[in-house]
């Protein structure tokens, strides 16, 4: 039967999954990962804590393992992520403020340089805004200032001129203060010539609560002249699963897929891993889970069928 990746490709888009190194010892999991999807995101091991755990010492073995697997399966790779307030090594907090811009540029130059030619996109900056649209007070914001985002994009372009450069965040799928802030950032970058090519909407959603404005919001970013990607889709529920919740979830996945299909500049969708067996949700949202299109036994759920039929 045809795969999600094949269906997406026929629509000019990708349908991908995140994965992580520990799961690669699970042969049945790896088999589906390699056959069903035409795009892969490295879920953890491209992050700063893995790639530059000690200042100036770069480590790419784990990320390379996933990139090489994706290449063997003819899958494209999204790079995730260069600058983020989370999962960076402790030494970054000790860098004198006046030196952090150089340290950030050096990190981006090394990591994006290493993967030059191997990733279609970079999530250059991740989660820089608060819910009310103000800047998150990360170490980069505090010690470099507002300009750190533009500087990160310039450094990424210099290191890998072919990768499309994305700003990525959560709770920006619908209209609202946070997505307005990202909209204003993209608009100002376009006006100032700062290199930005796309907006990543993470889409960590809840069943029955998909914003009704997703398609309209994707469309307004596209109208600014950037691509949009759904980068980390999962749609969680209060456990345990039941038939009613599974049906709602299937409808919600269909809504998101249809919103992307409706906008030419929405280039693809990535689920944040494909099976409930390896979802991050239960560890971070206690009592919630079952957020993905395959269950923990690698069986397809109603959400899978909804995605397959929508594509
Ligand atoms: C998550 C991973 O899935 C977990 O394994 C890890 O412990 C924490 O990070 N937004 C992001 C992703 O951009 O990088 C996060 O991934 C989920 C939220």
Boltz pocket constraint, residues with backbone or C-beta under 6 A from the ligand:
constraints:
  - pocket:
      binder: B
      contacts: [[A, 43], [A, 44], [A, 126], [A, 202], [A, 232], [A, 280]]
      max_distance: 6.0
